[in-house]
Amino acid sequence: SRAQGITPSAMAGPRGGPVPAALVFALDDCCWTPALSALDGNPPFIFDAGRNQCSTTGGTRSLRLVGDVGRVLAQLRARPRFARTGVAVVGGCGRPDWVRELLGLFEVDASGTKMASCVTSVEVQRGSVVAPLQRISASLGVPLQDVVFFESQARDLYCVTALGAMAVMVPDSGISEALFTEALAAYAQRCLQDAPPPVAFAGALPLGSRRATASCARRVSRRRGRGRRQHARR
């Protein structure tokens, strides 16, 4: 099905309703900033509890959570409504050891709850998000149609919708509680209307997005074709 561009205002809907089987968050520029590739120095990371920031040993830049992602993750952990919702993060730095160390340091609330305790699946791989998202779907046992993915890169968003998942574009200011609430409303509306997976944009449609859509759709089609051929050989 074709991806549909909708704005946050079009995502408004009634409270309650069905919730996603899994929520997936890109790490760089969605959960924290700057991207891990922009850090200097090396682990182990030094955690500043007063500021809830992390820096590398010998480095000059600090990593911090962006937007309301801490409050969002805390809500997902605490509210019974999301008891059966899987929460996953995807990193593109190629350093899973860095990611897991940071998840164990960052706090999402005043009581010191660690980010790691809010996450049920972690995928770290350079390149396309297609394979990590498919692994998350398999490991959590949920269909991709019931997954909502938060990301700041248009190309990844369109790859996600080509798989059948719903994608939400995150602005530079990060995930706000309002955007998160609107995304849940959009998902519920999609379920009730049996609509195709939307792409929720916080701003204008990114330049080159149609080309990215076609490119990602071809890539996903090739992966599915290889999978069918391998299955047939068995």
N, C-alpha and C positions, 0 to 999 in steps of 0.2 A: 504494500500500500504506500501511497505517496505521503511524504512528510508534509504537515501543515504548519505554517507559521502563525502563531497567535501571540498576543501581547498579554502581560500579566492581568490587565483589566478584564480581558476576555476569559480569564481563568476563574473568576469569582464564582462561587457556588455555595450551597448550603453547608453548614457544619455537619460533621459526621459523614456517614456514607462509607463505602468500601475504601480500604487503605491498601497501598501497594504491598506485594509480597516481599519486595526488597527495595531498599533505597541505596543508591550507589553514589559516592561523592569522589570527584577527582581531588587529589590532594593539593597540587601546586596551583596557587592563585584562586582556589575555591575554599580550601580548608585553612591553608597557611600561605604566607607570603614572606619573602620572595620564594621563587622556585628553588628547589634544592641545588640545582645546577648553578645557581648564582652565588652560592655560599663560598667563602674562602676558608682556609683552615681545614681541619679534619676532626672526626669524632675522637674521643667521646664528647658528646654534647654537654654544655654547661647550662643548667636550668636556673633561670632567675624566677623564683616563685612569686616575688612581689609584682613583677610585670607579666608573668606567665609567658616568658620568652625563652628561646633557646639559641645558643651560639656555639660555634665550633671552637675547639681548642686552638688558640692562636689566630682565630678569625676576627674580622672587623665588622661583620654584619650579623644581625640577629633575626631569627625566624619568629614570627608571631601568628596567632590565629587571626583570621580575617572575618569581618562581618559578624553575624550572630551564630556562626557555626557551633560554637561551644554550647550556647543555649539550646540550639536545635538538637544536638546530639544528646544533651542532658534530658530533654523532653522525650526523645525516642527511647531512652533507657528507663525512664521513670513512669511513663504513662501506660496503663493497661491496654489502651487502644492499640499500641504498637508491640504488644507482647509477642506476636507471631511474625513481626516484620523483621527480615534480615537487614542488617546494616553493613555495608561494605565500603572500602576505600580503594582507589586505584592510583598508583603512582607511576610516573614515567621516567624516573631517574635511573632505573636499573640498579639501585642499591637497596634491596629489601632490609638489610641490616640497619641502615640509617633510618628507614621509615619506621621499623618496629621500635627502635630506641626512642624516637621522637614521640610515637604514640604512647609510650610508657611514661613520658615526661609531661606533656601538655595536660592541663586541667580544664575541665569543662564547666565547673561550678565552684562556688565558694567553699564547699566542703572538701575540695581536693580530689574529686572523682577524675580519674585519668581517662584520657581519650581512648586508650586501648580497651577499657572495660565497656565502651559503648559500641565497639565494632566486632562483628562476627566473622568477617572475611577480609583478607588483605591480599591484593594483587599488585605486584610491582614488575613492570616490563616496559622496555623502550618500544616506541613505535605506536601502532594502532591500538585502540582500546577494544577492538573486536574480540580478539582471543581472551583477554582478561575478563571481559564481560560474559563471554560464553562459559568460562571456567567458574565464575561466580554463580551464574545460573545453575550450573550442574552441581556445584558443591552445596548450595543452599536448597537444591531441589525445587526451584521455582521456574515457571516459564518466563521467557524474556518479555512477553506481553504484559506481565505483571511487575515489571521493573521500571523504576524511575531513576534517571541518571542526571546528576548535576555537574555541569562542565562549563568552562569558559572558552573553549576552542570550538569554532563552528564546524571544522572538519570532523572532529570526534562526535559532535552532536548528530551530524547526519549519518555517520556510520552506525550510531546507536539506533536511530529510527529505521535504518535499513534492516536491522535485525528484528524490528518489531517492538522495541522498548520505547518508552516515552523519555524525551530529553528536555532538560530545562537549562537555558543559557544563563550563566551567572555573570553579573556585571563586575567591573573592577573593584567595586566596594564590597564584594563578597555576597554570601547568602544571607539575606535578611529574614527575619521571622515572617514578615509579610509575604515575601516571595515563596517561602516554604509552604505557608498556609495556602496560597493561591495554587501552587503546584499540586497539593493534595486535592484541592477542589477540582482542578482540571482532570486529574486521574479519575476521581469519582464520576465526573461528568462523562468522561470517555467510556467508563464501564457501563453506565446507564444507557448511553446512546450507541454502544458498540461501534464507536468511531475509530478511524485510523489513528495511529500514534502521533500526537502533536509534538512540535518543537516550540517551546515557550521562550520567546525572546524578551529580554529586559530592555532592548533598544531596537534600532533599525536592523533589518535583515542584513547580515554581513555581506560585503562584496565578495563575489565569486562563490557564493553558497550553492548556486545551482550546479556549477561545475563540480564542487565538492560532493554534492548529493549523488551525481551520476557516477563519480569515481568510486565512492564508497559502495554504492549499490552494485557496481560491477565486481568489486573486491569480494563482497559478501556472497554474490552469486557464484563466483569462482570457488570460494571455500565450500559452499553447499554442494556444488557439482563434484568436487573432489571427494567429499564425504559420501555422496551417493555411489560414486564409482567404487570406492574402497569397500563400502557395505556390500555392493553387488558381487565383488570378487570373493567375499567370504561365503 
